[in-house]
Amino acid sequence: MNKDMNKDDKYMEVEHYELDDKRHDKTDKSINEKSKLFYCWALDEEKEITRAESRLFQDVIYVSNLLDKDGKEKLIKKINNYINFQAENEYKDITHEKWDLEQYLVKTPDNIQKILKAIDKENVISFRYHMYDVINKQLKVVPKRESTYRVEPYSLMWYGGNYYLVCYHSKNENEGKIINFRLDKISEVEILDEEIVHHQDVHQIDHKFKYINMFSSEIVDVRIRLKRSKINNAVDTFGEHNFKNIKLVDNDNVEFSIRNVSRLGVITWVMQFFEHCELLKPKDLREEIRDIIIKNAGKYGLDCKVNNSHE
């Protein structure tokens, strides 16, 4: 960006970018407005980074699971030097518990660089993905499968304190879906000489409300009855924009409908708030949740039997 631009010129450039981005439709108007305000603040050369703002940067890095202790300390120092903030590091000693997955974190910046390059060039990538398992009575990190994953990368995004790769993963030539991989469990990223063929625009705000807890599964429309006292939890999960037609059933309960949401994500949310909510529709998902409850009731000393007739 040209440093000789005045503030109005910079604002117009940001406004032009935001409004022309084909990924933003009319439903994102409020998001665009917030983005403009943020960019105007960020581009104001007269503003100084305050201690509070510096602490915000440091806290994000400190709680990240993407870097080891040395990586966190170096990045905090680099950011403070870059923004010319001379205050003493808020964290005199970054306490850090070592874990088995940490062996892969030193390569995280390189992996992110490769993924971003592949996204720009619209190339397929490959990588190994890891998971925890118990080996010889010890918790160990092992490959989730022997072969590498081959995916079409779309975006990187934060969700619930973790950093994710959003991508298209094909099981075979005729079957595939959008799936989310945690960056801290990825290793050996390689850019392949193969172009993306399943082009999709991923908007991060929409994505996090669509794939609840980043579960990739069938997309469904649902209707839920919820205790009025738990509305805040629902809005945090599904997004304020999904509650335009919320209905007050009585003084204690509300009903609302959510469109285009992950089936598995809904199941986990309903089970989490089981005492406070009831899934009303669709019928097949309601029956699936019912069967899960019945199947697991015995673990808690309850004798439930499945009524195959269903309601």
N, C-alpha and C positions, 0 to 999 in steps of 0.2 A: 504494500500500500504506500502511496506517495506521501512522504512526510510533509510536503508543502501544502497538502490539502487543508482547508479550514474545517472546523467541526461540522458545519452544515454539509459540506461535500462528503465527509466521511459518513455522516448519517444517511445521506441519500444513497451512497454506495451500498451500505448495509441494508437499507430499505429495499433497494432494487434486488439484491441477492435474495432476501427473505421472500419477497412477493413473487419472484420469478421461479423459485424452486418448485419444480413440478411435483415434489413429494408432499407439498403443503396444499391442502384444499381449503374450502371455505370453513370447514369445521375447526380448522387450526388457527382461526383468526386471533383468538386470545393468546395463543402460544406465540404467534408472530409478534404481537404487540409487546409481550414480555421480553422477547428476544431483542427487539429493537431497543428497548430501555436498557437492557443489560449491555448491549454492544455500544450504545452511546456512552454509558458509564465507563466501559473498558477502554474506549478510544479517547477519553478525555485526558490529554497529556498533562493537564494541570493538577489532576488528582494524584495524591500520594497514597501509597499502600500503607494502611494503618496497622497497628499491632493486631487488632481483631481480625483483619483480613489475612494477615500473614499467618496467624494462628489457625485460621480456617484451612489454608493450604496444608499446613503441617499436620493438622488432625486427620485430614483425608488420607495423607500418605501414611501416617502412623497406624491407622486401623486397617490399611490395605493388606490383603493376604497375597499380594503379587510380588512383594520384594522381601529379601532377607534383611537382617539388621543393618549390614553395611550399605545395602542398596537404599534403604530408607534414609539413613544418615546423609549419604552423598546427595540424594535428590533434594532433601530439605535444604541442605547447604547451597546447592546449585540454584534453587528457586529464590532463596533469600539474596544471593549474590546478584542474580539476574534482575530482581526488582529493586536492587540497591537498598535493601532493608537491613539496617545495621544492628537491630536489637538482638540480644542474646537468644540463642536457640531455646525455645520453650522447653525442649526435652533435653536436659543435661545428660541423661542416660536413657537411651531407648531400651526398655526392658523387652526382651524378645525370647519367647520359648521356641527352641528348635524343634522341628518336626520332620518326619521322613520325607514329606512332599517338598521340603525346602530345597532339596538337591536340584530341582528343576527351575527354581525361581530366578537363579542368576541369569538364565537365558530369556526371561520374560520380556525385557525391552527389545531384544533382537526378534523374538517371535512376533511382537506387536508391530514392529517395523515391517516385517515380511508380510504380515496379514494386511496392513494398510496399503502396501504396495500392490498386493494381489487384488484388493478391492478396487484400487484406482485403475489397474490394467484389466480388470474383469477376468482374472485367471483363477483356475481351480488350485486349491492347496491340498497338501497331505500333512498329517501329523499323527502322533501317538497320543492316546488319551489314557489317563491313569485313575485308579480308584483304590480305596482302602480295603484291605482284607486281613484276616488273621492267619499268619503263617507261623507254625511252631510256637503257638501261644503268645505271639507278639503281633501288634498292629503294624502292618507294612503297606507300602504303596506298590501296587502291581499294575501292569498294563491291563486295561479293560478287555482287550482282545489281542490276539497275536498280530493280526494285520493292521496296517495303518488305516486311518480314516481318509477318505477323499471327499471334499465338500466344495461347494460354491459359496465363498464368503460374501456376506452382504454388509455387515456392520459390527461394531464393537459397542457394548453398552453396559452400564452399571445397573445392578438390581440386587437389593437386599444385602449390600455390603460386598458383593462379588462382581467381578468383571467377566463379561460373557462375549463369546463369538457367536453372532447370529448368522446362520448359514442354511443352505439347502443341501440335504443329504439324501442321496439316492440309494435305495436298497437294491434296485435293479433298474433295467431300462424303462420300465413302465410304472414304477412306484417310488415315491420320494416325498419328503415333507421338510418344512422349516424346523430346525432343531437348534438348541442352545447349548454351547459347551463352555464350561468354566475355564478361563485363561490360565489359572494357576494349576490346572491339571493337564495342560497341553505341553507337549515337548516335540522336538525334532520337526519343526514347521518347514515345509519346502514348497516353493512356488512351482507349479507344474506348467508345462508347455501345452496347456489345454484351456480353451476359453469357456466361460460361463454360458450356459444355454438356457437356464431357467431364470430369466430376469424378473426380479421383484424389488419394489421399493419398500424399504423397511423404515418406518418412522418410529423413533425410539419411544416417544410418549404413547403412541397407540400400541406398540408392541408389549410394553410392560403391563398394560391393562388387559391385553388380550391373552397373553401367556402368563397366567397367574403363577407366581413362584417359579417362572421360567419352565413350566412343564409343557412339553410339546405333545400335542394330541389332537384329536378331532375337535373342530370348532363348532360350538353349539350356541343356541339362544336359550336363556333360562329365566324362570320367574321364582323369586325367593320371598318368603315371609320372615321377618326379622324383628327381634325385640327393639323397640325404639331407642333404648339406651345404647345399642351397639351400632348405630348409624355411622358413627365416626370410623369404626373399623371397616365397614363396608365401603365407605367413600375412599379411604386410604388404599384399599385393594383394587376396586373397580373403576375409580376415577369419578370426580364430581360430575363430569359431562354425562354420565350414565344414569343420573338421578333426576332428570327433568320431569319424569312422569311418576315419581314416587307417590304412593297412596297411603294415607293414614287409615288403617283398618279399625283401630280403636285407640284408646289412650296409651296402650302399651305396645302396640305392634304396627309395623308398616309392611307394605309389599312393593316390590320393584322388579323391573325386568332388565336383564343385561343381554345385549346382542354381541355375537362374535367373540366368544370367550372359550378358552381351553377347557375341554371336558374334564381332564384330570385335575386341572387347576381348581375348578369348581368343586370337585369331590373333596379335595384336601381342605379347601376353605370351609365348606359346609361341615365336614367332620371336626374341624378345629373349633367351630362355634356351634356344635351340635345342640348344646343346651339352650341356645338362644335363637336358632333359626330352623326353618323347614324349607326344603326345596320342593316347589309345587309342580314345576314343569321344566323339561319335558318328562313324559311318563316313563320312558325307558331309563333315563338317568335316575329318576326317583326310585325306580325298582332296583337299580344297581346299588345305590346307597343303602337301601333297605336290606338287600341280601348281604352286603358287607357287614352291616350291624349284626344281623342274625348269625352269620358265620363265625363272628368273633365274640359273641356274647358269652360262650362257654368259658373263655379265658378269665372271666370275672364271676364265674359261678352261676350264670344265668342259663336257664334251659329254654331256648327259643327254637322253634321249628318253622321251616319255610312253608308258607302257604302258596303253593304253586299257582293258585288262581290269580294272585296279585289283586290289587284293588282296581 
